[in-house]
Amino acid sequence: MNILHLDSSILATNSVSRGLTQALVSTLSARHAGAQVTYHDLAANEIPHLSGEILGAAFTDKADWSPLQQAEAARSDALIAEFLAADVLVIGAPMYNFGVPSQLKAWIDRVAVAGRTFKYTETGPVGLAGGKKVYVVSARGGVYSNEQGQQMDFQEDYLKTVLGFLGITDVRFIRAEAVSMGDDARSNALQAHPLQGRQGQWA
């Protein structure tokens, strides 16, 4: 089993999502002997956001690529290869301003590439990265799973949509909410979390 583990929280050791993704990866690794884990800390080692120059490589002969285009094309190729080789993805995705961290979006922009992870057909787009299982550890400072909160949730729906566009339909959200609503709320959210006590169900 190849596991691709992504963290995107900027809070380092204070991050809820980082602790939970590590618990999940440890559980998966223990239950699947020989599991290989590829890890990216997208906050500590940011992937440059797409720019006009980086994107322009797709419309320029390789012989004319700038040094930046050459380097970033190689980076994108490596990230796509890791993504396609993964059997399981564990994505730490805290909610920032109702969406995902820009660091995670930068990774998505590198792996969502026509002809590599999806293609356009006469009947519409078709994902080329199916057959994977994705666990999204969704950490939220407030509560967005209720009816009122769902109207402001552009985090989980976005991830489900973009992963589905790439052909991935087995997406499970492991949610920790209210972690910024005081020490008691944070403690209660973590103590009640399945990764803290019933890890087997995520194997």
Long-range contacts (C-beta under 8 A, 24 or more apart in sequence): 1-28, 1-32, 1-34, 1-35, 1-36, 1-87, 1-88, 2-35, 2-36, 2-38, 2-85, 2-86, 2-87, 2-88, 3-28, 3-29, 3-35, 3-36, 3-37, 3-38, 3-86, 3-87, 3-88, 3-89, 3-90, 4-37, 4-38, 4-40, 4-82, 4-83, 4-85, 4-86, 4-88, 4-89, 4-90, 5-37, 5-38, 5-39, 5-40, 5-89, 5-90, 6-39, 6-40, 6-42, 6-89, 6-90, 6-91, 6-92, 6-104, 6-107, 7-39, 7-40, 7-41, 7-42, 7-43, 7-92, 8-42, 8-43, 8-91, 8-92, 8-93, 8-94, 8-100, 8-101, 8-103, 8-104, 8-107, 9-43, 9-92, 9-94, 9-101, 9-139, 10-43, 10-101, 10-103, 11-94, 12-43, 15-92, 15-94, 15-139, 16-94, 16-139, 16-176, 16-179, 16-186, 16-189, 16-190, 17-92, 17-93, 17-94, 17-137, 17-138, 17-139, 17-176, 18-92, 20-92, 20-137, 20-139, 20-174, 20-176, 20-193, 20-195, 21-90, 21-91, 21-92, 21-137, 23-195, 23-196, 23-199, 24-90, 24-135, 24-137, 24-174, 24-195, 24-199, 24-202, 25-90, 27-195, 27-199, 27-200, 27-202, 27-203, 28-88, 28-90, 28-202, 28-203, 31-203, 32-203, 38-82, 38-86, 40-107, 42-101, 42-103, 42-104, 42-106, 42-107, 43-101, 43-103, 46-103, 46-106, 47-75, 47-79, 47-103, 47-106, 47-107, 47-110, 48-72, 48-106, 49-102, 49-105, 49-106, 49-109, 50-106, 50-109, 50-110, 75-110, 76-110, 76-111, 76-113, 79-107, 79-110, 79-111, 80-110, 80-111, 80-113, 80-116, 80-117, 83-111, 83-117, 83-129, 84-116, 84-117, 84-129, 86-132, 87-132, 87-133, 88-132, 88-133, 88-134, 88-135, 89-132, 89-133, 89-134, 89-135, 90-134, 90-135, 90-137, 91-134, 91-135, 91-136, 91-137, 91-159, 92-137, 92-139, 93-136, 93-137, 93-138, 93-139, 93-155, 93-159, 94-138, 94-139, 94-140, 95-138, 95-139, 95-140, 95-141, 95-144, 95-153, 95-155, 98-152, 98-153, 98-154, 98-155, 99-154, 99-155, 99-158, 100-155, 100-158, 100-159, 108-162, 111-166, 112-162, 112-165, 112-166, 117-166, 117-167, 118-165, 118-166, 118-167, 125-165, 126-167, 127-164, 127-165, 127-166, 127-167, 127-168, 128-166, 128-167, 129-166, 129-167, 129-168, 130-166, 130-167, 130-168, 130-169, 131-167, 132-168, 132-170, 133-170, 133-172, 134-163, 134-168, 134-170, 134-171, 134-172, 135-172, 135-174, 135-202, 136-171, 136-172, 136-173, 136-174, 137-174, 137-176, 138-173, 138-174, 138-175, 138-176, 139-175, 139-176, 139-179, 140-175, 140-176, 140-177, 140-178, 140-179, 141-178, 141-179, 141-180, 141-181, 142-177, 142-178, 142-180, 142-181, 143-177, 143-178, 143-181, 144-177, 145-175, 145-177, 172-202, 174-202
